[in-house]
Amino acid sequence: MGWQKSTGYTCRALVEASISRFKRVIGDSLRSRVDRRRANEVAVAIYAVNRMLELGRPKSIRIA
């Protein structure tokens, strides 16, 4: 649809889906209280979500 392209709706929907996926898998809040530990917690969580997405994607190879 034209309005979706002009407003950037598709990109926004993809970002919202990513945030929703992260919260469903990892949780809604951080457990650490120190900023450095929070940064590590987020980094590990993002790595885990990205790894799960990577494992779920098919590996395509060209045959002909």
PDB file with one MODEL, atoms N, CA, C and O in Angstrom:
MODEL        1
ATOM      1  N   MET A   1       0.833  -1.170   0.000  1.00  0.00           N
ATOM      2  CA  MET A   1       0.000   0.000   0.000  1.00  0.00           C
ATOM      3  C   MET A   1       0.883   1.241   0.000  1.00  0.00           C
ATOM      4  O   MET A   1       1.981   1.244   0.557  1.00  0.00           O
ATOM      5  N   GLY A   2       0.391   2.270  -0.623  1.00  0.00           N
ATOM      6  CA  GLY A   2       1.165   3.493  -0.759  1.00  0.00           C
ATOM      7  C   GLY A   2       1.434   4.210   0.553  1.00  0.00           C
ATOM      8  O   GLY A   2       2.527   4.736   0.763  1.00  0.00           O
ATOM      9  N   TRP A   3       0.443   4.236   1.436  1.00  0.00           N
ATOM     10  CA  TRP A   3       0.631   4.955   2.695  1.00  0.00           C
ATOM     11  C   TRP A   3       1.674   4.285   3.576  1.00  0.00           C
ATOM     12  O   TRP A   3       2.354   4.960   4.349  1.00  0.00           O
ATOM     13  N   GLN A   4       1.813   2.957   3.469  1.00  0.00           N
ATOM     14  CA  GLN A   4       2.809   2.257   4.274  1.00  0.00           C
ATOM     15  C   GLN A   4       4.223   2.642   3.853  1.00  0.00           C
ATOM     16  O   GLN A   4       5.096   2.848   4.697  1.00  0.00           O
ATOM     17  N   LYS A   5       4.443   2.739   2.544  1.00  0.00           N
ATOM     18  CA  LYS A   5       5.764   3.136   2.065  1.00  0.00           C
ATOM     19  C   LYS A   5       6.065   4.582   2.405  1.00  0.00           C
ATOM     20  O   LYS A   5       7.191   4.909   2.780  1.00  0.00           O
ATOM     21  N   SER A   6       5.080   5.448   2.279  1.00  0.00           N
ATOM     22  CA  SER A   6       5.326   6.875   2.514  1.00  0.00           C
ATOM     23  C   SER A   6       5.545   7.197   3.991  1.00  0.00           C
ATOM     24  O   SER A   6       6.232   8.166   4.312  1.00  0.00           O
ATOM     25  N   THR A   7       4.975   6.403   4.888  1.00  0.00           N
ATOM     26  CA  THR A   7       5.127   6.685   6.315  1.00  0.00           C
ATOM     27  C   THR A   7       6.200   5.833   6.980  1.00  0.00           C
ATOM     28  O   THR A   7       6.542   6.076   8.138  1.00  0.00           O
ATOM     29  N   GLY A   8       6.740   4.842   6.278  1.00  0.00           N
ATOM     30  CA  GLY A   8       7.743   3.972   6.882  1.00  0.00           C
ATOM     31  C   GLY A   8       7.141   2.946   7.819  1.00  0.00           C
ATOM     32  O   GLY A   8       7.815   2.462   8.729  1.00  0.00           O
ATOM     33  N   TYR A   9       5.881   2.610   7.604  1.00  0.00           N
ATOM     34  CA  TYR A   9       5.164   1.701   8.498  1.00  0.00           C
ATOM     35  C   TYR A   9       5.804   0.319   8.547  1.00  0.00           C
ATOM     36  O   TYR A   9       5.887  -0.283   9.618  1.00  0.00           O
ATOM     37  N   THR A  10       6.249  -0.182   7.425  1.00  0.00           N
ATOM     38  CA  THR A  10       6.814  -1.529   7.371  1.00  0.00           C
ATOM     39  C   THR A  10       8.051  -1.637   8.246  1.00  0.00           C
ATOM     40  O   THR A  10       8.206  -2.604   8.992  1.00  0.00           O
ATOM     41  N   CYS A  11       8.927  -0.656   8.157  1.00  0.00           N
ATOM     42  CA  CYS A  11      10.144  -0.652   8.970  1.00  0.00           C
ATOM     43  C   CYS A  11       9.791  -0.598  10.454  1.00  0.00           C
ATOM     44  O   CYS A  11      10.385  -1.307  11.267  1.00  0.00           O
ATOM     45  N   ARG A  12       8.836   0.234  10.796  1.00  0.00           N
ATOM     46  CA  ARG A  12       8.411   0.366  12.187  1.00  0.00           C
ATOM     47  C   ARG A  12       7.833  -0.950  12.701  1.00  0.00           C
ATOM     48  O   ARG A  12       8.109  -1.349  13.832  1.00  0.00           O
ATOM     49  N   ALA A  13       7.042  -1.615  11.887  1.00  0.00           N
ATOM     50  CA  ALA A  13       6.446  -2.886  12.294  1.00  0.00           C
ATOM     51  C   ALA A  13       7.522  -3.942  12.524  1.00  0.00           C
ATOM     52  O   ALA A  13       7.413  -4.743  13.452  1.00  0.00           O
ATOM     53  N   LEU A  14       8.558  -3.953  11.691  1.00  0.00           N
ATOM     54  CA  LEU A  14       9.653  -4.911  11.864  1.00  0.00           C
ATOM     55  C   LEU A  14      10.415  -4.652  13.164  1.00  0.00           C
ATOM     56  O   LEU A  14      10.791  -5.592  13.864  1.00  0.00           O
ATOM     57  N   VAL A  15      10.639  -3.390  13.479  1.00  0.00           N
ATOM     58  CA  VAL A  15      11.332  -3.039  14.720  1.00  0.00           C
ATOM     59  C   VAL A  15      10.488  -3.443  15.923  1.00  0.00           C
ATOM     60  O   VAL A  15      11.014  -4.004  16.885  1.00  0.00           O
ATOM     61  N   GLU A  16       9.200  -3.167  15.882  1.00  0.00           N
ATOM     62  CA  GLU A  16       8.319  -3.537  16.989  1.00  0.00           C
ATOM     63  C   GLU A  16       8.261  -5.053  17.169  1.00  0.00           C
ATOM     64  O   GLU A  16       8.202  -5.541  18.298  1.00  0.00           O
ATOM     65  N   ALA A  17       8.276  -5.795  16.068  1.00  0.00           N
ATOM     66  CA  ALA A  17       8.280  -7.257  16.155  1.00  0.00           C
ATOM     67  C   ALA A  17       9.573  -7.753  16.789  1.00  0.00           C
ATOM     68  O   ALA A  17       9.554  -8.703  17.572  1.00  0.00           O
ATOM     69  N   SER A  18      10.695  -7.119  16.459  1.00  0.00           N
ATOM     70  CA  SER A  18      11.979  -7.510  17.042  1.00  0.00           C
ATOM     71  C   SER A  18      12.007  -7.261  18.543  1.00  0.00           C
ATOM     72  O   SER A  18      12.480  -8.103  19.307  1.00  0.00           O
ATOM     73  N   ILE A  19      11.506  -6.114  18.965  1.00  0.00           N
ATOM     74  CA  ILE A  19      11.477  -5.798  20.391  1.00  0.00           C
ATOM     75  C   ILE A  19      10.545  -6.758  21.125  1.00  0.00           C
ATOM     76  O   ILE A  19      10.858  -7.209  22.226  1.00  0.00           O
ATOM     77  N   SER A  20       9.417  -7.066  20.526  1.00  0.00           N
ATOM     78  CA  SER A  20       8.477  -8.008  21.133  1.00  0.00           C
ATOM     79  C   SER A  20       9.101  -9.393  21.272  1.00  0.00           C
ATOM     80  O   SER A  20       8.944 -10.051  22.301  1.00  0.00           O
ATOM     81  N   ARG A  21       9.805  -9.829  20.239  1.00  0.00           N
ATOM     82  CA  ARG A  21      10.473 -11.133  20.277  1.00  0.00           C
ATOM     83  C   ARG A  21      11.506 -11.165  21.397  1.00  0.00           C
ATOM     84  O   ARG A  21      11.582 -12.137  22.149  1.00  0.00           O
ATOM     85  N   PHE A  22      12.292 -10.112  21.506  1.00  0.00           N
ATOM     86  CA  PHE A  22      13.311 -10.025  22.550  1.00  0.00           C
ATOM     87  C   PHE A  22      12.675 -10.129  23.932  1.00  0.00           C
ATOM     88  O   PHE A  22      13.155 -10.880  24.781  1.00  0.00           O
ATOM     89  N   LYS A  23      11.598  -9.378  24.162  1.00  0.00           N
ATOM     90  CA  LYS A  23      10.954  -9.379  25.471  1.00  0.00           C
ATOM     91  C   LYS A  23      10.306 -10.722  25.797  1.00  0.00           C
ATOM     92  O   LYS A  23      10.310 -11.145  26.953  1.00  0.00           O
ATOM     93  N   ARG A  24       9.745 -11.400  24.782  1.00  0.00           N
ATOM     94  CA  ARG A  24       9.139 -12.708  25.023  1.00  0.00           C
ATOM     95  C   ARG A  24      10.194 -13.736  25.401  1.00  0.00           C
ATOM     96  O   ARG A  24       9.973 -14.555  26.293  1.00  0.00           O
ATOM     97  N   VAL A  25      11.339 -13.699  24.729  1.00  0.00           N
ATOM     98  CA  VAL A  25      12.373 -14.708  24.954  1.00  0.00           C
ATOM     99  C   VAL A  25      13.177 -14.406  26.213  1.00  0.00           C
ATOM    100  O   VAL A  25      13.390 -15.298  27.034  1.00  0.00           O
ATOM    101  N   ILE A  26      13.620 -13.181  26.377  1.00  0.00           N
ATOM    102  CA  ILE A  26      14.538 -12.825  27.453  1.00  0.00           C
ATOM    103  C   ILE A  26      13.808 -12.351  28.704  1.00  0.00           C
ATOM    104  O   ILE A  26      14.203 -12.704  29.816  1.00  0.00           O
ATOM    105  N   GLY A  27      12.785 -11.583  28.549  1.00  0.00           N
ATOM    106  CA  GLY A  27      12.068 -11.042  29.700  1.00  0.00           C
ATOM    107  C   GLY A  27      11.918  -9.541  29.572  1.00  0.00           C
ATOM    108  O   GLY A  27      12.506  -8.918  28.689  1.00  0.00           O
ATOM    109  N   ASP A  28      11.139  -8.977  30.446  1.00  0.00           N
ATOM    110  CA  ASP A  28      10.783  -7.565  30.340  1.00  0.00           C
ATOM    111  C   ASP A  28      11.733  -6.640  31.089  1.00  0.00           C
ATOM    112  O   ASP A  28      11.738  -5.437  30.829  1.00  0.00           O
ATOM    113  N   SER A  29      12.534  -7.164  32.008  1.00  0.00           N
ATOM    114  CA  SER A  29      13.384  -6.286  32.811  1.00  0.00           C
ATOM    115  C   SER A  29      14.777  -6.879  32.972  1.00  0.00           C
ATOM    116  O   SER A  29      14.999  -8.068  32.740  1.00  0.00           O
ATOM    117  N   LEU A  30      15.707  -6.022  33.375  1.00  0.00           N
ATOM    118  CA  LEU A  30      17.073  -6.457  33.653  1.00  0.00           C
ATOM    119  C   LEU A  30      17.191  -6.790  35.131  1.00  0.00           C
ATOM    120  O   LEU A  30      16.523  -6.176  35.963  1.00  0.00           O
ATOM    121  N   ARG A  31      18.032  -7.752  35.461  1.00  0.00           N
ATOM    122  CA  ARG A  31      18.182  -8.162  36.852  1.00  0.00           C
ATOM    123  C   ARG A  31      19.334  -7.442  37.545  1.00  0.00           C
ATOM    124  O   ARG A  31      19.310  -7.246  38.760  1.00  0.00           O
ATOM    125  N   SER A  32      20.334  -7.053  36.774  1.00  0.00           N
ATOM    126  CA  SER A  32      21.513  -6.407  37.349  1.00  0.00           C
ATOM    127  C   SER A  32      21.200  -4.976  37.773  1.00  0.00           C
ATOM    128  O   SER A  32      20.301  -4.329  37.237  1.00  0.00           O
ATOM    129  N   ARG A  33      21.970  -4.503  38.755  1.00  0.00           N
ATOM    130  CA  ARG A  33      21.757  -3.144  39.246  1.00  0.00           C
ATOM    131  C   ARG A  33      22.886  -2.198  38.840  1.00  0.00           C
ATOM    132  O   ARG A  33      22.715  -0.979  38.875  1.00  0.00           O
ATOM    133  N   VAL A  34      24.027  -2.747  38.460  1.00  0.00           N
ATOM    134  CA  VAL A  34      25.190  -1.943  38.075  1.00  0.00           C
ATOM    135  C   VAL A  34      25.197  -1.797  36.552  1.00  0.00           C
ATOM    136  O   VAL A  34      24.912  -2.753  35.832  1.00  0.00           O
ATOM    137  N   ASP A  35      25.523  -0.596  36.067  1.00  0.00           N
ATOM    138  CA  ASP A  35      25.450  -0.319  34.628  1.00  0.00           C
ATOM    139  C   ASP A  35      26.313  -1.254  33.788  1.00  0.00           C
ATOM    140  O   ASP A  35      25.866  -1.731  32.746  1.00  0.00           O
ATOM    141  N   ARG A  36      27.545  -1.522  34.226  1.00  0.00           N
ATOM    142  CA  ARG A  36      28.415  -2.418  33.444  1.00  0.00           C
ATOM    143  C   ARG A  36      27.821  -3.815  33.339  1.00  0.00           C
ATOM    144  O   ARG A  36      27.884  -4.451  32.286  1.00  0.00           O
ATOM    145  N   ARG A  37      27.256  -4.277  34.417  1.00  0.00           N
ATOM    146  CA  ARG A  37      26.647  -5.609  34.399  1.00  0.00           C
ATOM    147  C   ARG A  37      25.381  -5.624  33.550  1.00  0.00           C
ATOM    148  O   ARG A  37      25.083  -6.619  32.890  1.00  0.00           O
ATOM    149  N   ARG A  38      24.640  -4.522  33.569  1.00  0.00           N
ATOM    150  CA  ARG A  38      23.452  -4.418  32.716  1.00  0.00           C
ATOM    151  C   ARG A  38      23.840  -4.483  31.249  1.00  0.00           C
ATOM    152  O   ARG A  38      23.176  -5.140  30.448  1.00  0.00           O
ATOM    153  N   ALA A  39      24.932  -3.789  30.901  1.00  0.00           N
ATOM    154  CA  ALA A  39      25.409  -3.815  29.517  1.00  0.00           C
ATOM    155  C   ALA A  39      25.794  -5.231  29.114  1.00  0.00           C
ATOM    156  O   ALA A  39      25.485  -5.668  28.005  1.00  0.00           O
ATOM    157  N   ASN A  40      26.467  -5.951  30.008  1.00  0.00           N
ATOM    158  CA  ASN A  40      26.819  -7.348  29.726  1.00  0.00           C
ATOM    159  C   ASN A  40      25.581  -8.218  29.599  1.00  0.00           C
ATOM    160  O   ASN A  40      25.513  -9.087  28.730  1.00  0.00           O
ATOM    161  N   GLU A  41      24.613  -7.988  30.454  1.00  0.00           N
ATOM    162  CA  GLU A  41      23.373  -8.762  30.416  1.00  0.00           C
ATOM    163  C   GLU A  41      22.644  -8.562  29.085  1.00  0.00           C
ATOM    164  O   GLU A  41      22.149  -9.519  28.490  1.00  0.00           O
ATOM    165  N   VAL A  42      22.585  -7.322  28.632  1.00  0.00           N
ATOM    166  CA  VAL A  42      21.935  -7.028  27.351  1.00  0.00           C
ATOM    167  C   VAL A  42      22.716  -7.653  26.202  1.00  0.00           C
ATOM    168  O   VAL A  42      22.117  -8.211  25.282  1.00  0.00           O
ATOM    169  N   ALA A  43      24.049  -7.567  26.241  1.00  0.00           N
ATOM    170  CA  ALA A  43      24.874  -8.139  25.173  1.00  0.00           C
ATOM    171  C   ALA A  43      24.673  -9.649  25.070  1.00  0.00           C
ATOM    172  O   ALA A  43      24.557 -10.185  23.968  1.00  0.00           O
ATOM    173  N   VAL A  44      24.632 -10.327  26.195  1.00  0.00           N
ATOM    174  CA  VAL A  44      24.421 -11.782  26.191  1.00  0.00           C
ATOM    175  C   VAL A  44      23.022 -12.113  25.684  1.00  0.00           C
ATOM    176  O   VAL A  44      22.846 -13.065  24.923  1.00  0.00           O
ATOM    177  N   ALA A  45      22.035 -11.338  26.098  1.00  0.00           N
ATOM    178  CA  ALA A  45      20.659 -11.578  25.659  1.00  0.00           C
ATOM    179  C   ALA A  45      20.527 -11.383  24.156  1.00  0.00           C
ATOM    180  O   ALA A  45      19.874 -12.181  23.483  1.00  0.00           O
ATOM    181  N   ILE A  46      21.140 -10.330  23.623  1.00  0.00           N
ATOM    182  CA  ILE A  46      21.073 -10.081  22.184  1.00  0.00           C
ATOM    183  C   ILE A  46      21.778 -11.185  21.419  1.00  0.00           C
ATOM    184  O   ILE A  46      21.298 -11.623  20.374  1.00  0.00           O
ATOM    185  N   TYR A  47      22.916 -11.639  21.935  1.00  0.00           N
ATOM    186  CA  TYR A  47      23.622 -12.744  21.285  1.00  0.00           C
ATOM    187  C   TYR A  47      22.734 -13.990  21.247  1.00  0.00           C
ATOM    188  O   TYR A  47      22.673 -14.681  20.230  1.00  0.00           O
ATOM    189  N   ALA A  48      22.051 -14.272  22.350  1.00  0.00           N
ATOM    190  CA  ALA A  48      21.196 -15.459  22.413  1.00  0.00           C
ATOM    191  C   ALA A  48      20.039 -15.367  21.417  1.00  0.00           C
ATOM    192  O   ALA A  48      19.739 -16.342  20.728  1.00  0.00           O
ATOM    193  N   VAL A  49      19.394 -14.213  21.337  1.00  0.00           N
ATOM    194  CA  VAL A  49      18.273 -14.043  20.403  1.00  0.00           C
ATOM    195  C   VAL A  49      18.765 -14.153  18.962  1.00  0.00           C
ATOM    196  O   VAL A  49      18.135 -14.817  18.139  1.00  0.00           O
ATOM    197  N   ASN A  50      19.891 -13.501  18.654  1.00  0.00           N
ATOM    198  CA  ASN A  50      20.437 -13.577  17.296  1.00  0.00           C
ATOM    199  C   ASN A  50      20.822 -15.003  16.929  1.00  0.00           C
ATOM    200  O   ASN A  50      20.615 -15.429  15.792  1.00  0.00           O
ATOM    201  N   ARG A  51      21.377 -15.738  17.874  1.00  0.00           N
ATOM    202  CA  ARG A  51      21.759 -17.139  17.614  1.00  0.00           C
ATOM    203  C   ARG A  51      20.516 -17.990  17.355  1.00  0.00           C
ATOM    204  O   ARG A  51      20.528 -18.844  16.468  1.00  0.00           O
ATOM    205  N   MET A  52      19.453 -17.767  18.114  1.00  0.00           N
ATOM    206  CA  MET A  52      18.218 -18.520  17.897  1.00  0.00           C
ATOM    207  C   MET A  52      17.635 -18.212  16.525  1.00  0.00           C
ATOM    208  O   MET A  52      17.145 -19.111  15.840  1.00  0.00           O
ATOM    209  N   LEU A  53      17.684 -16.941  16.121  1.00  0.00           N
ATOM    210  CA  LEU A  53      17.195 -16.576  14.791  1.00  0.00           C
ATOM    211  C   LEU A  53      18.050 -17.217  13.702  1.00  0.00           C
ATOM    212  O   LEU A  53      17.531 -17.687  12.690  1.00  0.00           O
ATOM    213  N   GLU A  54      19.357 -17.231  13.916  1.00  0.00           N
ATOM    214  CA  GLU A  54      20.269 -17.832  12.941  1.00  0.00           C
ATOM    215  C   GLU A  54      19.996 -19.328  12.782  1.00  0.00           C
ATOM    216  O   GLU A  54      20.007 -19.849  11.667  1.00  0.00           O
ATOM    217  N   LEU A  55      19.754 -20.006  13.883  1.00  0.00           N
ATOM    218  CA  LEU A  55      19.484 -21.444  13.822  1.00  0.00           C
ATOM    219  C   LEU A  55      18.144 -21.740  13.158  1.00  0.00           C
ATOM    220  O   LEU A  55      17.954 -22.825  12.609  1.00  0.00           O
ATOM    221  N   GLY A  56      17.224 -20.798  13.201  1.00  0.00           N
ATOM    222  CA  GLY A  56      15.909 -21.001  12.608  1.00  0.00           C
ATOM    223  C   GLY A  56      15.838 -20.715  11.119  1.00  0.00           C
ATOM    224  O   GLY A  56      14.860 -21.077  10.465  1.00  0.00           O
ATOM    225  N   ARG A  57      16.868 -20.065  10.572  1.00  0.00           N
ATOM    226  CA  ARG A  57      16.870 -19.731   9.142  1.00  0.00           C
ATOM    227  C   ARG A  57      17.374 -20.907   8.325  1.00  0.00           C
ATOM    228  O   ARG A  57      18.315 -21.590   8.731  1.00  0.00           O
ATOM    229  N   PRO A  58      16.759 -21.147   7.181  1.00  0.00           N
ATOM    230  CA  PRO A  58      17.264 -22.211   6.308  1.00  0.00           C
ATOM    231  C   PRO A  58      18.562 -21.780   5.638  1.00  0.00           C
ATOM    232  O   PRO A  58      18.758 -20.603   5.338  1.00  0.00           O
ATOM    233  N   LYS A  59      19.442 -22.745   5.408  1.00  0.00           N
ATOM    234  CA  LYS A  59      20.682 -22.473   4.688  1.00  0.00           C
ATOM    235  C   LYS A  59      20.475 -22.902   3.249  1.00  0.00           C
ATOM    236  O   LYS A  59      20.416 -24.092   2.942  1.00  0.00           O
ATOM    237  N   SER A  60      20.367 -21.931   2.381  1.00  0.00           N
ATOM    238  CA  SER A  60      20.090 -22.199   0.972  1.00  0.00           C
ATOM    239  C   SER A  60      21.387 -22.291   0.191  1.00  0.00           C
ATOM    240  O   SER A  60      22.326 -21.528   0.416  1.00  0.00           O
ATOM    241  N   ILE A  61      21.418 -23.237  -0.728  1.00  0.00           N
ATOM    242  CA  ILE A  61      22.552 -23.343  -1.638  1.00  0.00           C
ATOM    243  C   ILE A  61      22.020 -23.403  -3.055  1.00  0.00           C
ATOM    244  O   ILE A  61      20.951 -23.958  -3.310  1.00  0.00           O
ATOM    245  N   ARG A  62      22.771 -22.829  -3.966  1.00  0.00           N
ATOM    246  CA  ARG A  62      22.356 -22.800  -5.357  1.00  0.00           C
ATOM    247  C   ARG A  62      22.684 -24.137  -6.007  1.00  0.00           C
ATOM    248  O   ARG A  62      23.803 -24.635  -5.886  1.00  0.00           O
ATOM    249  N   ILE A  63      21.710 -24.714  -6.692  1.00  0.00           N
ATOM    250  CA  ILE A  63      21.904 -26.015  -7.325  1.00  0.00           C
ATOM    251  C   ILE A  63      22.274 -25.857  -8.789  1.00  0.00           C
ATOM    252  O   ILE A  63      23.201 -26.511  -9.266  1.00  0.00           O
ATOM    253  N   ALA A  64      21.575 -25.011  -9.495  1.00  0.00           N
ATOM    254  CA  ALA A  64      21.862 -24.875 -10.927  1.00  0.00           C
ATOM    255  C   ALA A  64      22.208 -23.464 -11.295  1.00  0.00           C
ATOM    256  O   ALA A  64      22.477 -23.178 -12.462  1.00  0.00           O
TER     257      ALA A  64
ENDMDL
END
